Amino acid sequence: MKNAFKNKGAAFFLSISMILLNYSCSNLNKDASTKQMIKDYYAAYEKKDWSLMEPILARGFSFTSPAGDDHINLNLYKERCWPNAYKTKKFDLEKLIIDGDDAYVTYNGWTTDGRLFRNTERFKFKDGKIIENECFFGTGVSFPNNTKTGK
């Protein structure tokens, strides 16, 4: 009886360990995929290539920013925000935190004329795509269409 329990107990703990390991690996894969999608988002701006952006944005995508964008849809986002790509040189991602279906990114962005803008953005994911982006502008600097320079 003691040996039977010992064998079943070992099998039980081995099964639990395998389940937890599989869960951990699937979370690592999901986080890696999320991280890559965020990098692709900013790369689309740097490369000025909407065809890189479109496949990672979910149907029902919305964008919010302090510039008067209150949960605007994908069509308005492309009309209002995508022109910034032509004024954006590069992004330096400073901090990326992934928390389930949310990710937070703080970055320094550089315009084609050498100006700095610093933002933090919250991304929300649904079914493996970006469903929402909420942008918070940094102090003294703003998005590339801003005609004022930072102080």
HUNORGI-V613032 format. One record per helix or strand of 3 or more residues. SS is the DSSP state (2 for helix, 1 for strand). FROM is the first residue (numbers start at 1). TO is the last residue. If there is no record, write none. Layout:
ss/from/to
SS/FROM/TO
SS/FROM/TO
This chain:
ss/from/to
2/2/47
2/50/54
1/57/65
1/69/73
2/74/80
2/82/87
1/88/99
1/102/111
1/116/126
1/129/137
